[in-house]
Amino acid sequence: MPLDICLVTNDSNAVWYNIPLRIMRGSKKNDMIGDTFKTISDWPWVYEYYEFEVDFSIRRN
């Protein structure tokens, strides 16, 4: 925690998401993945599960 998640689209573009931990009281700035990540809602550490939606379709194999 916090989490950085990378999803690769069918056209090989990497889309990065950052899920901050609620107790961080904010989100991270630039790091090794640069500043192209999308910060989504924070995760309260006491919750066992977290879900989020992406703005493109996901194909499952």
N, CA, C and O atoms as a GROMACS GRO file, in nm:
protein
  244
    1MET      N    1   0.084  -0.116   0.000
    1MET     CA    2   0.000   0.000   0.000
    1MET      C    3   0.088   0.123   0.000
    1MET      O    4   0.189   0.119   0.071
    2PRO      N    5   0.064   0.223  -0.067
    2PRO     CA    6  -0.037   0.240  -0.171
    2PRO      C    7  -0.007   0.149  -0.290
    2PRO      O    8   0.099   0.086  -0.297
    3LEU      N    9  -0.101   0.144  -0.384
    3LEU     CA   10  -0.087   0.055  -0.499
    3LEU      C   11  -0.069   0.132  -0.629
    3LEU      O   12  -0.135   0.232  -0.652
    4ASP      N   13   0.021   0.083  -0.712
    4ASP     CA   14   0.032   0.128  -0.851
    4ASP      C   15  -0.009   0.011  -0.937
    4ASP      O   16   0.044  -0.100  -0.923
    5ILE      N   17  -0.105   0.035  -1.026
    5ILE     CA   18  -0.156  -0.072  -1.113
    5ILE      C   19  -0.138  -0.028  -1.257
    5ILE      O   20  -0.172   0.085  -1.294
    6CYS      N   21  -0.085  -0.118  -1.338
    6CYS     CA   22  -0.066  -0.090  -1.480
    6CYS      C   23  -0.152  -0.186  -1.562
    6CYS      O   24  -0.143  -0.307  -1.547
    7LEU      N   25  -0.236  -0.130  -1.647
    7LEU     CA   26  -0.315  -0.209  -1.741
    7LEU      C   27  -0.264  -0.177  -1.880
    7LEU      O   28  -0.244  -0.061  -1.915
    8VAL      N   29  -0.243  -0.281  -1.961
    8VAL     CA   30  -0.194  -0.263  -2.097
    8VAL      C   31  -0.310  -0.285  -2.193
    8VAL      O   32  -0.375  -0.389  -2.190
    9THR      N   33  -0.335  -0.186  -2.278
    9THR     CA   34  -0.446  -0.193  -2.372
    9THR      C   35  -0.408  -0.280  -2.492
    9THR      O   36  -0.293  -0.318  -2.509
   10ASN      N   37  -0.507  -0.311  -2.574
   10ASN     CA   38  -0.484  -0.395  -2.693
   10ASN      C   39  -0.382  -0.334  -2.788
   10ASN      O   40  -0.314  -0.406  -2.861
   11ASP      N   41  -0.372  -0.201  -2.788
   11ASP     CA   42  -0.275  -0.136  -2.876
   11ASP      C   43  -0.143  -0.108  -2.802
   11ASP      O   44  -0.066  -0.021  -2.843
   12SER      N   45  -0.119  -0.183  -2.694
   12SER     CA   46   0.008  -0.182  -2.619
   12SER      C   47   0.039  -0.053  -2.545
   12SER      O   48   0.154  -0.027  -2.511
   13ASN      N   49  -0.062   0.028  -2.519
   13ASN     CA   50  -0.043   0.146  -2.436
   13ASN      C   51  -0.058   0.108  -2.289
   13ASN      O   52  -0.149   0.032  -2.253
   14ALA      N   53   0.030   0.158  -2.206
   14ALA     CA   54   0.023   0.133  -2.062
   14ALA      C   55  -0.059   0.243  -1.996
   14ALA      O   56  -0.033   0.362  -2.016
   15VAL      N   57  -0.157   0.204  -1.917
   15VAL     CA   58  -0.239   0.299  -1.842
   15VAL      C   59  -0.213   0.270  -1.694
   15VAL      O   60  -0.243   0.161  -1.646
   16TRP      N   61  -0.159   0.368  -1.624
   16TRP     CA   62  -0.123   0.353  -1.483
   16TRP      C   63  -0.228   0.416  -1.393
   16TRP      O   64  -0.280   0.524  -1.422
   17TYR      N   65  -0.258   0.347  -1.284
   17TYR     CA   66  -0.350   0.397  -1.182
   17TYR      C   67  -0.278   0.392  -1.048
   17TYR      O   68  -0.201   0.300  -1.021
   18ASN      N   69  -0.304   0.491  -0.965
   18ASN     CA   70  -0.250   0.492  -0.830
   18ASN      C   71  -0.367   0.494  -0.732
   18ASN      O   72  -0.457   0.578  -0.743
   19ILE      N   73  -0.364   0.401  -0.637
   19ILE     CA   74  -0.465   0.396  -0.532
   19ILE      C   75  -0.394   0.432  -0.402
   19ILE      O   76  -0.322   0.351  -0.345
   20PRO      N   77  -0.415   0.555  -0.354
   20PRO     CA   78  -0.351   0.594  -0.229
   20PRO      C   79  -0.421   0.531  -0.110
   20PRO      O   80  -0.539   0.496  -0.116
   21LEU      N   81  -0.349   0.517  -0.004
   21LEU     CA   82  -0.404   0.469   0.121
   21LEU      C   83  -0.465   0.589   0.193
   21LEU      O   84  -0.404   0.696   0.198
   22ARG      N   85  -0.584   0.573   0.248
   22ARG     CA   86  -0.654   0.686   0.309
   22ARG      C   87  -0.571   0.755   0.416
   22ARG      O   88  -0.575   0.878   0.426
   23ILE      N   89  -0.496   0.680   0.495
   23ILE     CA   90  -0.419   0.743   0.601
   23ILE      C   91  -0.300   0.825   0.549
   23ILE      O   92  -0.233   0.892   0.628
   24MET      N   93  -0.274   0.821   0.418
   24MET     CA   94  -0.168   0.903   0.359
   24MET      C   95  -0.208   1.050   0.358
   24MET      O   96  -0.122   1.138   0.353
   25ARG      N   97  -0.338   1.076   0.362
   25ARG     CA   98  -0.390   1.214   0.356
   25ARG      C   99  -0.340   1.289   0.233
   25ARG      O  100  -0.291   1.401   0.242
   26GLY      N  101  -0.354   1.225   0.120
   26GLY     CA  102  -0.313   1.285  -0.006
   26GLY      C  103  -0.264   1.177  -0.100
   26GLY      O  104  -0.276   1.058  -0.071
   27SER      N  105  -0.208   1.219  -0.212
   27SER     CA  106  -0.159   1.121  -0.309
   27SER      C  107  -0.014   1.152  -0.343
   27SER      O  108   0.039   1.258  -0.310
   28LYS      N  109   0.048   1.056  -0.409
   28LYS     CA  110   0.189   1.073  -0.444
   28LYS      C  111   0.206   1.170  -0.560
   28LYS      O  112   0.111   1.202  -0.631
   29LYS      N  113   0.327   1.213  -0.577
   29LYS     CA  114   0.364   1.298  -0.690
   29LYS      C  115   0.439   1.212  -0.790
   29LYS      O  116   0.426   1.090  -0.790
   30ASN      N  117   0.516   1.274  -0.874
   30ASN     CA  118   0.592   1.201  -0.976
   30ASN      C  119   0.688   1.102  -0.912
   30ASN      O  120   0.739   1.126  -0.803
   31ASP      N  121   0.711   0.992  -0.980
   31ASP     CA  122   0.812   0.895  -0.938
   31ASP      C  123   0.863   0.824  -1.062
   31ASP      O  124   0.865   0.882  -1.171
   32MET      N  125   0.906   0.698  -1.049
   32MET     CA  126   0.966   0.628  -1.162
   32MET      C  127   0.872   0.608  -1.280
   32MET      O  128   0.919   0.589  -1.392
   33ILE      N  129   0.739   0.611  -1.258
   33ILE     CA  130   0.647   0.599  -1.371
   33ILE      C  131   0.609   0.736  -1.427
   33ILE      O  132   0.526   0.745  -1.518
   34GLY      N  133   0.669   0.840  -1.375
   34GLY     CA  134   0.644   0.975  -1.424
   34GLY      C  135   0.519   1.035  -1.364
   34GLY      O  136   0.485   1.008  -1.249
   35ASP      N  137   0.451   1.118  -1.443
   35ASP     CA  138   0.331   1.184  -1.393
   35ASP      C  139   0.209   1.147  -1.476
   35ASP      O  140   0.110   1.220  -1.475
   36THR      N  141   0.216   1.036  -1.548
   36THR     CA  142   0.106   0.998  -1.637
   36THR      C  143   0.008   0.902  -1.572
   36THR      O  144  -0.074   0.842  -1.642
   37PHE      N  145   0.013   0.885  -1.440
   37PHE     CA  146  -0.080   0.796  -1.373
   37PHE      C  147  -0.208   0.871  -1.333
   37PHE      O  148  -0.208   0.993  -1.317
   38LYS      N  149  -0.315   0.796  -1.317
   38LYS     CA  150  -0.442   0.851  -1.273
   38LYS      C  151  -0.460   0.813  -1.127
   38LYS      O  152  -0.459   0.694  -1.093
   39THR      N  153  -0.477   0.912  -1.041
   39THR     CA  154  -0.503   0.884  -0.900
   39THR      C  155  -0.652   0.862  -0.884
   39THR      O  156  -0.732   0.947  -0.924
   40ILE      N  157  -0.689   0.748  -0.825
   40ILE     CA  158  -0.830   0.719  -0.803
   40ILE      C  159  -0.857   0.723  -0.653
   40ILE      O  160  -0.767   0.748  -0.574
   41SER      N  161  -0.981   0.698  -0.615
   41SER     CA  162  -1.020   0.718  -0.475
   41SER      C  163  -0.935   0.637  -0.379
   41SER      O  164  -0.892   0.525  -0.410
   42ASP      N  165  -0.912   0.694  -0.262
   42ASP     CA  166  -0.826   0.628  -0.164
   42ASP      C  167  -0.890   0.504  -0.104
   42ASP      O  168  -1.012   0.488  -0.106
   43TRP      N  169  -0.806   0.418  -0.051
   43TRP     CA  170  -0.848   0.290   0.004
   43TRP      C  171  -0.833   0.293   0.155
   43TRP      O  172  -0.721   0.305   0.206
   44PRO      N  173  -0.945   0.283   0.229
   44PRO     CA  174  -0.933   0.270   0.374
   44PRO      C  175  -0.869   0.135   0.406
   44PRO      O  176  -0.921   0.032   0.365
   45TRP      N  177  -0.762   0.133   0.478
   45TRP     CA  178  -0.684   0.010   0.499
   45TRP      C  179  -0.762  -0.099   0.570
   45TRP      O  180  -0.722  -0.215   0.565
   46VAL      N  181  -0.873  -0.066   0.636
   46VAL     CA  182  -0.951  -0.167   0.708
   46VAL      C  183  -1.047  -0.243   0.616
   46VAL      O  184  -1.107  -0.341   0.658
   47TYR      N  185  -1.062  -0.198   0.490
   47TYR     CA  186  -1.151  -0.266   0.396
   47TYR      C  187  -1.074  -0.376   0.324
   47TYR      O  188  -0.963  -0.355   0.276
   48GLU      N  189  -1.135  -0.494   0.318
   48GLU     CA  190  -1.068  -0.608   0.259
   48GLU      C  191  -1.061  -0.602   0.106
   48GLU      O  192  -0.966  -0.651   0.046
   49TYR      N  193  -1.162  -0.540   0.044
   49TYR     CA  194  -1.170  -0.535  -0.103
   49TYR      C  195  -1.178  -0.392  -0.152
   49TYR      O  196  -1.222  -0.302  -0.081
   50TYR      N  197  -1.136  -0.374  -0.277
   50TYR     CA  198  -1.141  -0.243  -0.343
   50TYR      C  199  -1.175  -0.267  -0.488
   50TYR      O  200  -1.119  -0.357  -0.551
   51GLU      N  201  -1.266  -0.190  -0.542
   51GLU     CA  202  -1.302  -0.200  -0.684
   51GLU      C  203  -1.295  -0.063  -0.748
   51GLU      O  204  -1.321   0.039  -0.684
   52PHE      N  205  -1.259  -0.062  -0.876
   52PHE     CA  206  -1.264   0.063  -0.952
   52PHE      C  207  -1.294   0.030  -1.097
   52PHE      O  208  -1.274  -0.083  -1.142
   53GLU      N  209  -1.343   0.127  -1.169
   53GLU     CA  210  -1.378   0.109  -1.310
   53GLU      C  211  -1.278   0.182  -1.396
   53GLU      O  212  -1.227   0.288  -1.360
   54VAL      N  213  -1.251   0.124  -1.511
   54VAL     CA  214  -1.164   0.187  -1.610
   54VAL      C  215  -1.250   0.235  -1.726
   54VAL      O  216  -1.362   0.187  -1.746
   55ASP      N  217  -1.197   0.329  -1.803
   55ASP     CA  218  -1.276   0.388  -1.911
   55ASP      C  219  -1.246   0.324  -2.047
   55ASP      O  220  -1.253   0.391  -2.150
   56PHE      N  221  -1.214   0.196  -2.047
   56PHE     CA  222  -1.198   0.121  -2.171
   56PHE      C  223  -1.237  -0.023  -2.143
   56PHE      O  224  -1.240  -0.066  -2.027
   57SER      N  225  -1.268  -0.098  -2.250
   57SER     CA  226  -1.314  -0.236  -2.230
   57SER      C  227  -1.194  -0.328  -2.203
   57SER      O  228  -1.083  -0.304  -2.251
   58ILE      N  229  -1.220  -0.430  -2.127
   58ILE     CA  230  -1.117  -0.529  -2.092
   58ILE      C  231  -1.157  -0.662  -2.152
   58ILE      O  232  -1.268  -0.711  -2.130
   59ARG      N  233  -1.066  -0.720  -2.228
   59ARG     CA  234  -1.090  -0.852  -2.287
   59ARG      C  235  -1.026  -0.956  -2.198
   59ARG      O  236  -0.909  -0.944  -2.161
   60ARG      N  237  -1.102  -1.056  -2.165
   60ARG     CA  238  -1.047  -1.165  -2.082
   60ARG      C  239  -1.013  -1.282  -2.170
   60ARG      O  240  -1.088  -1.317  -2.260
   61ASN      N  241  -0.900  -1.344  -2.143
   61ASN     CA  242  -0.856  -1.462  -2.221
   61ASN      C  243  -0.909  -1.588  -2.162
   61ASN      O  244  -0.883  -1.697  -2.213
   0.00000   0.00000   0.00000
